């Protein structure tokens, strides 16, 4: 009996210790929150709850919440809490341009975000690298190499490679003989072949199961990062040790390792056949730079792998997603599709669309730009961080604060784009029918020091692939198909809901 009483006493004492510890932890947490709460940050919306902050209030479509209700109520600059971290959000053209373009160096770093950091070697790539000399050297080197490999207009351009892939894509679409199909994988393989020709020096076949698995890994990794469990682990990395909740991390790591193994295999092959006087592709240039250290101090093969992974993943997803949206909007707007067809027939005829045709295809180019506007590929951009304390209007933003540029708010602002939900390529044409090349409140590739590295390549791909597909096909929704929503799914990029199209040969 005494033993039982002793055991119960110990149990009660342990329970009291646990309760006391929890009370102490909560008190300590609240004290930290109070002491850290800045006095002059932009306003906080309602809906902030302890520990989680605004995660639940933002919901599955944070770009809509930030652009609509909260922008109207709290203004163009506001602060949200993600867990215990303050995140400043910039809405509208004036606020985004001021920070990301006019004062871009003050907002040019990256914040620590656990899963993206884990997948990029904690800043060993370009996209996730913190601001500083190492980032500048890596980006300058990568931009120079890509330009040498054809990311430019004119002599030595990669235009012919894009045209070759456009022909292959049209052949693939024609093989469906007007039957309904999902174009996602075919578009991903096509864009991958352009990137891979520059990075790896070879292309994939459309039925290559190995690459289709890689493409799927890219998509699912993005979904894990923006899932609720992924968001929680990004905010509270210690949760990666909690069984069940850590599935987002383990699955992302497993899929990322598949991509990394593929790149390491390519690096090994390139190392064995490296011609230092005649580099063939990005990996060759990278391996030579690792040996010579001419322009990038401390460059390692691991960094080359992560930079390559960034080019591979980002280059495939953004362009293929924009093309998916463009074909869907053509199917939903047959009158606009007919205008594109007519312009291509008048200007290009039966010849192969080329960049030399671009100035003569204003409506076609305006259509692509309208797709980029109405369905912003990366609505909230990639998170930035301040490099020092800065002023945003009357507010003070500490150094190292995470900053989100809400690009969706620029593209859906009725002050610049009347009736913004309406799909109208005419917005990008002036009174003479010429393309307005640099309209206000239009930043599909972001801007400033962190502007998309592959912007030039993406623009070339979009106009050439879109023109080639529209020259050869009329896109329709399958007979009797349910209406397709254009609300989209927010991963890192803003993608269409799964759907099928019919590509009817012209």
C-alpha positions in Angstrom: 0.0 0.0 0.0 2.8 2.4 0.9 4.4 1.7 -2.5 1.2 2.6 -4.3 0.9 5.9 -2.2 4.5 6.7 -3.0 3.9 6.1 -6.7 0.8 8.3 -6.7 2.7 11.0 -4.9 5.4 10.9 -7.4 2.9 11.0 -10.2 1.1 14.0 -8.7 4.4 15.7 -8.2 5.4 15.0 -11.9 2.0 16.3 -13.1 2.5 19.5 -11.1 5.9 19.9 -12.6 4.5 19.5 -16.1 1.8 22.0 -15.4 4.2 24.5 -13.8 6.6 24.0 -16.8 3.7 24.7 -19.2 2.7 27.8 -17.3 6.3 29.0 -17.2 6.7 28.3 -21.0 3.6 30.3 -21.9 4.5 33.1 -19.6 8.0 33.2 -21.1 6.6 33.1 -24.6 4.2 35.9 -24.0 6.9 38.0 -22.4 9.1 37.4 -25.5 6.3 38.4 -27.8 5.7 41.5 -25.8 9.3 42.5 -25.6 9.9 41.8 -29.3 6.7 43.5 -30.5 7.9 46.6 -32.4 6.2 49.9 -31.7 6.3 51.4 -35.2 5.7 48.5 -37.7 2.9 48.8 -40.2 -0.6 47.9 -38.9 -1.6 44.3 -38.0 -4.9 42.9 -39.3 -7.3 41.2 -37.0 -7.3 37.5 -36.8 -3.9 37.0 -35.2 -3.9 34.1 -32.8 -1.2 33.0 -30.3 1.6 31.0 -31.7 0.1 30.6 -35.3 -0.3 34.3 -35.9 -2.3 35.0 -39.1 -1.7 31.6 -40.8 -5.3 30.5 -40.3 -6.8 33.9 -41.2 -4.9 34.0 -44.5 -6.4 30.6 -45.5 -5.6 28.8 -48.8 -5.7 31.9 -50.9 -3.6 34.5 -49.0 -3.1 36.6 -52.1 -6.8 37.3 -52.2 -7.0 38.1 -48.5 -4.1 40.5 -48.7 -5.2 42.1 -52.0 -8.9 42.5 -51.1 -10.2 42.9 -47.6 -6.9 43.7 -45.8 -5.5 46.1 -48.3 -8.8 48.1 -48.3 -8.9 48.2 -44.5 -5.2 48.5 -43.5 -3.6 50.1 -46.6 -0.8 49.3 -49.0 1.8 48.4 -46.2 0.7 46.1 -43.4 2.3 43.5 -41.1 1.2 39.9 -40.6 2.4 37.5 -38.0 3.6 34.1 -39.3 4.0 32.2 -36.1 6.1 34.6 -34.0 7.7 36.4 -36.9 6.7 39.7 -38.3 6.3 39.8 -42.1 5.7 43.1 -43.8 3.5 42.9 -46.9 3.6 45.4 -49.7 0.5 45.9 -51.8 0.1 48.0 -54.9 2.5 49.4 -57.5 3.8 52.4 -55.6 4.8 50.5 -52.5 6.3 47.5 -54.4 8.2 49.7 -56.8 9.6 51.9 -54.0 11.0 48.9 -52.2 11.9 46.3 -54.8 13.1 48.7 -57.6 13.9 52.2 -56.3 15.5 51.0 -53.1 16.1 47.4 -54.0 19.4 46.9 -52.3 17.7 47.6 -48.9 15.3 44.8 -49.5 17.5 42.4 -51.4 18.2 39.7 -48.8 16.3 36.5 -48.1 14.8 35.5 -44.7 15.4 32.1 -43.1 12.6 29.7 -44.1 13.3 26.2 -43.0 12.1 23.9 -45.9 13.2 26.1 -48.8 16.6 26.6 -47.0 16.9 22.8 -46.4 16.2 22.1 -50.1 18.8 24.7 -51.3 21.6 23.9 -49.0 20.8 26.8 -46.7 21.5 29.5 -49.3 24.1 27.7 -51.5 22.1 28.4 -54.6 21.0 31.8 -56.1 17.4 32.2 -55.2 17.8 31.4 -51.5 21.2 33.1 -51.0 21.4 35.9 -48.5 22.5 39.3 -49.8 26.2 39.9 -50.0 29.3 39.4 -52.1 28.8 35.7 -52.5 25.3 36.1 -53.9 26.5 38.9 -56.3 29.3 36.8 -57.6 27.1 33.7 -58.1 24.4 35.6 -59.9 26.8 37.5 -62.1 28.6 34.3 -63.1 25.3 32.5 -63.8 23.9 35.4 -65.8 27.1 35.6 -67.9 27.2 31.9 -68.6 23.5 31.7 -69.6 24.0 34.6 -71.9 27.0 32.8 -73.5 24.8 29.8 -73.9 22.1 31.7 -75.8 19.9 33.6 -73.3 19.9 36.7 -75.5 18.3 38.0 -78.7 20.5 38.0 -81.8 23.5 36.1 -82.9 24.2 33.0 -80.8 20.7 33.0 -79.4 19.0 29.8 -78.2 16.1 30.7 -80.5 16.7 27.7 -82.9 16.6 25.3 -79.9 13.3 26.7 -78.8 11.9 26.5 -82.3 13.1 22.8 -82.5 11.3 22.0 -79.2 8.2 23.9 -80.4 8.1 21.6 -83.5 8.3 18.6 -81.2 5.6 19.9 -78.9 3.3 20.5 -81.9 3.9 17.0 -83.1 3.1 15.7 -79.7 -0.2 17.6 -79.5 -1.1 16.6 -83.1 -0.7 12.9 -82.0 -3.7 13.3 -79.8 -5.8 13.8 -82.9 -8.2 16.3 -81.3 -8.9 14.1 -78.3 -9.0 15.5 -74.8 -5.7 15.5 -73.0 -3.9 17.2 -70.1 -1.1 19.3 -71.5 0.8 19.7 -68.2 3.4 17.0 -68.6 4.1 17.7 -72.3 4.6 21.4 -71.5 6.9 20.6 -68.7 9.1 18.2 -70.8 9.2 20.8 -73.5 10.5 23.6 -71.2 12.8 21.2 -69.5 14.4 20.4 -72.8 15.3 24.0 -73.4 16.7 24.4 -69.9 18.5 21.0 -70.1 20.1 21.9 -73.4 21.7 24.9 -71.7 22.5 23.2 -68.4 23.1 19.5 -69.2 23.7 19.6 -73.0 20.9 17.1 -73.9 17.1 16.8 -74.1 14.5 14.4 -72.8 11.9 12.4 -74.8 8.3 13.0 -74.0 7.7 9.5 -72.8 10.8 9.5 -70.5 9.3 8.2 -67.3 12.4 9.3 -65.3 11.8 12.9 -66.2 8.1 12.8 -65.6 8.8 11.6 -62.1 11.2 14.5 -61.6 8.5 16.9 -62.8 6.1 15.4 -60.4 8.6 15.7 -57.6 9.0 19.5 -58.3 5.2 20.0 -58.1 4.7 17.9 -55.0 7.6 19.6 -53.2 6.0 23.0 -53.8 2.7 21.7 -52.5 4.4 20.4 -49.3 6.0 23.8 -48.7 2.6 25.7 -48.7 0.6 23.0 -46.9 -0.5 23.8 -43.4 2.1 21.3 -41.9 4.7 22.7 -44.2 3.9 26.3 -43.1 4.1 25.3 -39.5 7.5 23.6 -39.9 8.8 26.6 -41.7 7.8 28.7 -38.7 8.6 26.2 -36.0 11.4 24.0 -37.4 11.5 21.8 -34.2 8.1 20.4 -35.4 10.0 18.4 -37.9 10.7 15.9 -35.1 6.9 15.3 -34.5 5.8 12.1 -36.2 3.0 12.7 -38.7 3.4 16.4 -38.8 6.9 16.0 -40.3 5.6 14.3 -43.4 5.9 17.5 -45.4 9.6 17.7 -44.6 10.4 14.0 -45.1 8.5 13.9 -48.4 10.1 17.1 -49.7 13.6 15.9 -48.8 12.9 12.5 -50.5 11.8 14.2 -53.7 14.5 16.8 -53.6 17.1 14.0 -53.2 15.8 12.4 -56.4 16.4 15.7 -58.3 19.8 16.1 -56.7 20.9 12.5 -57.5 20.0 13.2 -61.1 22.1 16.4 -61.2 25.0 14.7 -59.4 25.0 12.0 -62.1 25.2 14.6 -64.7 28.1 16.4 -62.9 30.0 13.1 -62.7 29.6 12.5 -66.5 30.6 16.1 -67.2 33.7 15.8 -65.0 34.8 12.7 -66.9 34.5 14.4 -70.3 35.4 18.0 -69.4 37.0 20.0 -72.1 38.4 23.1 -70.3 39.0 25.0 -73.5 35.5 24.3 -75.0 32.8 24.3 -72.3 29.5 22.9 -73.7 26.9 23.8 -71.1 26.3 25.3 -67.7 27.8 22.3 -65.8 31.0 22.6 -67.8 31.4 26.3 -67.1 30.6 25.6 -63.4 33.2 22.8 -63.0 35.8 24.9 -64.7 35.0 27.8 -62.3 35.3 25.4 -59.3 38.9 24.7 -60.5 39.9 28.2 -61.3 38.0 30.4 -58.9 38.2 33.3 -61.3 35.0 35.1 -60.6 33.3 33.2 -57.8 35.3 32.8 -54.6 34.9 29.6 -52.8 32.6 28.0 -55.4 32.2 24.2 -54.9 30.6 21.4 -56.8 27.9 21.3 -54.2 27.1 25.0 -55.0 27.1 24.2 -58.7 24.6 21.4 -58.0 22.3 23.7 -56.0 22.5 26.5 -58.6 21.7 24.0 -61.3 18.8 22.7 -59.3 17.4 26.2 -59.0 17.7 26.8 -62.8 16.1 23.5 -63.5 13.2 23.8 -61.1 12.4 27.5 -61.5 12.8 27.5 -65.2 10.4 24.6 -65.8 7.6 25.5 -63.5 7.1 29.2 -64.2 7.1 29.0 -68.0 5.1 25.8 -68.3 2.5 27.2 -65.8 2.1 30.4 -67.9 1.6 28.3 -71.0 -1.0 26.2 -69.3 -3.0 29.3 -68.4 -2.6 30.7 -71.9 -4.1 27.7 -73.6 -6.9 27.5 -71.0 -7.8 31.2 -71.6 -7.8 30.6 -75.3 -10.3 27.8 -74.9 -12.4 30.0 -72.7 -12.2 33.0 -75.0 -12.7 31.8 -78.6 -13.1 35.4 -79.9 -9.7 36.3 -78.7 -8.2 33.1 -79.9 -9.6 33.9 -83.4 -7.8 37.3 -83.4 -4.5 35.6 -82.5 -5.1 33.1 -85.3 -5.8 35.9 -87.8 -2.7 37.9 -86.8 -0.5 34.8 -87.1 -2.0 33.8 -90.5 -1.4 37.4 -91.8 2.2 37.7 -90.5 3.7 34.3 -90.2 1.6 32.2 -92.6 3.1 28.7 -93.0 6.6 29.6 -91.9 8.1 28.9 -88.5 7.4 31.6 -85.9 10.6 33.4 -85.0 11.7 36.3 -82.8 11.9 38.5 -86.0 8.1 38.2 -86.2 7.6 39.5 -82.7 7.4 43.2 -83.6 4.7 42.3 -86.2 2.6 40.3 -83.7 1.4 42.9 -81.2 -1.9 41.3 -80.4 -0.3 37.9 -79.9 2.3 39.3 -77.5 -0.3 41.4 -75.7 -2.3 38.1 -75.2 0.7 36.5 -73.5 1.2 39.6 -71.3 -2.5 39.6 -70.3 -2.1 36.0 -69.2 0.8 37.0 -67.1 -1.2 39.8 -65.6 -4.5 38.1 -64.9 -2.9 34.9 -63.5 0.4 36.0 -61.9 2.7 33.1 -61.9 4.2 33.8 -58.4 1.5 36.0 -56.7 3.4 36.7 -53.6 6.9 36.6 -55.1 9.8 35.0 -53.3 10.2 36.4 -49.7 12.7 39.2 -49.3 14.4 40.5 -46.2 15.7 43.9 -45.3 19.4 44.4 -45.3 19.2 47.2 -42.7 16.6 49.2 -40.8 14.5 51.1 -43.4 11.6 53.5 -43.4 8.4 52.6 -45.3 6.3 55.8 -45.2 5.8 56.6 -41.5 6.8 53.1 -40.4 10.1 51.6 -39.2 11.1 48.2 -40.5 14.0 46.5 -38.6 17.0 44.9 -40.4 16.3 41.2 -41.3 12.5 41.6 -41.4 10.8 39.4 -44.0 9.0 41.4 -46.7 6.5 40.0 -49.2 5.8 41.9 -52.5 2.2 41.1 -53.4 2.6 41.1 -57.2 -1.0 39.9 -57.5 -2.2 43.2 -56.1 -0.3 45.1 -58.8 -1.9 43.0 -61.6 -5.4 43.1 -60.2 -5.5 46.8 -59.2 -8.6 48.5 -60.8 -6.8 51.8 -60.7 -4.4 50.5 -63.4 -6.5 47.7 -64.8 -10.3 48.5 -65.0 -12.4 45.4 -64.5 -9.3 43.4 -63.6 -10.9 40.0 -63.7 -11.9 40.4 -67.4 -9.4 38.9 -69.8 -8.6 41.6 -72.4 -5.2 41.7 -74.3 -6.2 45.2 -75.6 -5.0 46.5 -72.2 -1.4 46.2 -73.5 -1.9 48.0 -76.8 -1.7 51.7 -77.4 -3.9 53.8 -79.6 -1.9 52.7 -82.7 -2.1 49.0 -81.9 1.5 48.8 -80.7 2.5 46.8 -77.5 3.0 48.9 -74.4 6.2 47.2 -73.4 6.7 48.6 -69.9 3.3 49.4 -68.4 2.9 50.6 -64.9 1.8 48.1 -62.3 3.1 45.1 -64.3 5.9 43.1 -62.8 5.5 39.4 -63.7 9.3 38.7 -63.1 9.5 41.0 -60.0 12.2 43.6 -60.2 15.4 45.2 -58.8 18.3 43.2 -57.5 16.3 40.0 -57.2 14.6 40.2 -60.6 14.2 36.7 -62.1 17.5 35.5 -63.6 15.8 33.8 -66.5 13.5 36.7 -67.5 15.0 37.1 -71.0 14.8 33.3 -71.7 11.2 33.1 -70.4 10.0 35.9 -72.7 11.6 34.2 -75.7 10.1 30.8 -74.8 6.6 32.2 -74.1 6.2 34.1 -77.4 7.7 31.3 -79.5 5.9 28.4 -77.9 2.6 30.2 -77.8 2.8 31.4 -81.4 3.7 27.9 -82.6 0.8 26.3 -80.8 -1.7 28.9 -81.9 -0.4 28.7 -85.5 -1.2 25.0 -85.6 -4.2 24.4 -83.3 -7.5 25.7 -82.1 -7.9 24.9 -78.4 -11.3 23.9 -77.0 -12.7 22.4 -73.9 -13.9 18.8 -74.4 -17.6 18.3 -75.3 -19.8 18.0 -72.2 -16.9 18.8 -69.9 -17.6 20.5 -66.6 -16.8 24.3 -66.4 -13.1 24.9 -65.6 -12.5 27.3 -62.8 -9.8 30.0 -63.3 -9.5 30.5 -59.5 -6.2 28.5 -59.6 -4.3 26.7 -56.9 -1.6 28.5 -55.0 1.6 26.4 -54.5 4.7 28.6 -54.9 3.4 29.3 -58.4 -0.3 29.9 -59.2 -1.4 26.9 -61.3 -4.7 26.0 -63.0 -6.9 23.3 -61.6 -6.4 20.0 -63.3 -8.2 20.1 -66.7 -8.2 18.7 -70.2 -8.2 20.4 -73.5 -8.7 19.4 -77.2 -6.0 20.7 -79.6 -7.8 20.6 -83.0 -5.4 20.9 -85.9 -6.0 24.0 -88.1 
